[in-house]
Amino acid sequence: MLLIIKEKASEEIILKVAEDLKGYIKVVVDIRRKILSTGGKMHSDGERLLLEDGSKQADVWGGGLDLETGEIDFDSMINLRPRQNNPSREVLDSETRKQMEVIIRALLK
């Protein structure tokens, strides 16, 4: 199940999107619009969904949430962006990571 989340998700929705990867949720966060896509097995699917919804590529970053531990990661192939000074799968900019974490925790916790 792949969804765009614009307000705090219910526990039912969170558990449903977690079924794809057995308790781990892939997320793609639009840090400008403060929304995210979640679910599915590939970040690129969530990225496409957000771009079709009006997000801009420069604002969209991938990561994930482990529901068991509550740990958030910032690792995705969609984060490889040398033009944005991010030559890694990991989001390197601490401010971007902070914005992602705030949005993820607000919408999925």
C-alpha positions, 0 to 999 in steps of 0.5 A: 500500500502506497499513500500520501500522508498530509496529516497524522496517520491513524494506527490502522493506516500505519500498520497497513503500510508496514505490511509491505516490509514487515514492520519497516516503513519506507518514507519519502518526505517533502520537506517544503510541503511537510508531507510524505509518501509511505509504504511500498517497497521502493522509494522511487514509487513514493517519490513519483507519487509526490512529484505527481502531487506537485512536489519539487524534486529538490524538496523530496528525500527518502528514508524509513521508520522501523516501527519496533525500535522507532528508529528513523534512517535517512538512506535511499537511492533517491538521495544521490544528488551531487548537484545538491551536494549530496553524493551519498545514499544517506542524507548528509545535510543535518538540517534536512535530516532534522526537518525529515525527522520532525515531519516523520514523527509528526505524521507517523508517530 
